[in-house]
């Protein structure tokens, strides 16, 4: 991690971000500064030109200049606008060590009064760094890790009121850095994460979790933090460092919470209730309260300006009749011209409103009369006041109208028979002429009425009147829904839904135990009592309770009309072995149909067989093969797998030769029922270049059948190949080692071993050769070598199939070795940077330098040594 410039006291006025979700109900707004329901202005449009945006995420504000910075994610840049949204400029990070931005998601501005005032911080997600720029986009430095440990995927960045820098990553880690870039504290929430981080003036941290909710934390030590609260659900987050109010974009509207977010979850203002288009970033300018919200789907940024709003309070309802009511509210003008209206409807979406009126006094109690309402309905309502700065909504209230007809009650049915029943109810006309009828049917959708419309006249008396109707032509053994419906000049009132069940169409219908059960057939049994009405019967059967087959064909067997119980049976064939069948008796008469209870039986079993032809083996790889097994399946569910054992462990004639082996994952053949089925089975986890014995096993409820013994051999192992090149660019203290590694299409690592003898105790330099099938050049730079010294080195490459060692190679650095009387220093071999080729073209981190064992010379000793070396050189010339 590189150090960063010192920060002075101040804060950051913006931060980001988050996901998506649904609408929440609006909370009442109090008098004072607030925000409009719709944006005061919108800037940006889809595209990649100057001032255009593509999937904007984070947004931040420079409170001194009012300039706005937007993380233009899909265009891989940050764009700068003035406070009104006019384009100023852009920067793309091309001059940073990591190169041009890759999907920047978060941006923050330092609003301190120190040396770093106006600096811009960009969360470059693709490169896992936080880049620091001046206000004009000139690169300064970057944060690359958390005290030596790499960041997980970066989510957000913030600067606190004292100049501290905060970083949030996808592991749930939160990191605080000092004004010089030193790691001061860190903690992990242990929660799922979303893009969203902000800090208040007291140093408390606000985070968005995977649930979209906000969590507030306070540091309690260098590696611990205390959770202070959790609330809400949203997609973007910001804190004003002037008021410490917390702003949460709850996906379709923005909630403002009081100082430090407290009391948690109780918003003091709600705005943008006309909806945002997938907002992913919020910023608030603490100097004037202006809020900026990115709209990722609309490729734009919405501006909401704070202004003095009216005070609106919803009052009670009065004068509630069957179709009318009077609602009330109070509005305080706060010294500005103000209009008002009431919203009302059956939900908090309202949908209807009264005509607009004007508030004439500083505080005025207002009413509105509503008519043509629906009796028996609950209505929501609220008062809305609006001035030049925006609209203020009062709290939601409700009232419920009385029903059109009073005391409408559905009562129990009577006289229920096989085909008829009498329905009962009651109502109170209460001075208004009323009629009634009953709805009925086999579901609560009804479908039939009795008597025909307009129904029976119940008069207009104030007392409760009984209601009834008799139904005929019903079906036996059937459950019916019904309710009373009463109508007068005010409207319609419905009674509660009730049910009755007619008597069985055929009496005493019983499904009985099956008999004569075989491999492919059975006899189904039952009984019924015709009871004076000619009756027929048949049986339904199948592998589920949906049945699907009948025997005999409808109308079935005539059971006569005797009053005594009659035995019923049928014999069915063509069944599958080892299969469970559902069945029931069905009896019908002129009154309808009656079903017996569901019962089951299971046919006798026949074991599956394995085809004796050798299975086909395909996709032969180093560690897996596909074996295509053919099974003659006799039953409804046969499990098939491959049993295998390495040839070295296969010992026939001594028990089960597969006892020490393994099995492939089992597959199940469903409903093959005597068909021949071929299925591929994957055998994995094998050793390369190895011969295995295998057999097919098929198992069902009757037992397991095995196929003959066969063998397959996996593909040969392919350890890496390599060539070591002579050392190049050899100087008194440096050299370049190189070679070629063929990874054989397997993930391969390599290393150079270096030392003054073949023990190679000087250094080990590691790299990644990728998994390409083509040879790849590899290299390493050596520094801090000892002049006049011969070094040994070799190249080593390793993959899952083995390790290949290159030959010992040597090179000698020019110059004169140190005198024997003065022991030579241990050679220091380091690789501050080296590049290895792979698919991503990554650069490795520096290898740590070896510690020098030689003691430091004093200044006078160094001067004398330098004089001796210079004298020797002159003598040679």
PyMOL commands that set and color helices and strands:
alter all, ss='L'
color gray80, all
select helices_A, chain A and resi 73-75+125-127+647-649+859-876
alter helices_A, ss='H'
color red, helices_A
select strands_A, chain A and resi 14-16+32-34+41-43+56-61+68-72+77-81+87-91+104-109+120-124+129-133+139-143+145-146+149-150+154-159+165-169+173-177+183-188+193-199+205-209+214-221+224-231+236-239+245-249+254-259+267-271+281-284+291-295+300-304+307-309+311-314+325-332+338-345+352-353+357-359+363-370+378-387+390-393+397-400+406-414+421-428+434-441+448-450+456-459+464-471+479-488+491-494+498-501+507-515+522-529+535-542+549-551+557-560+565-572+580-589+592-595+599-602+609-610+616-618+625-632+637-646+662-663+667-670+676-683+691-700+703-706+710-713+721-724+735-742+748-755+763-770+776-782+790-799+802-805+809-812
alter strands_A, ss='S'
color yellow, strands_A
deselect
rebuild
show_as cartoon
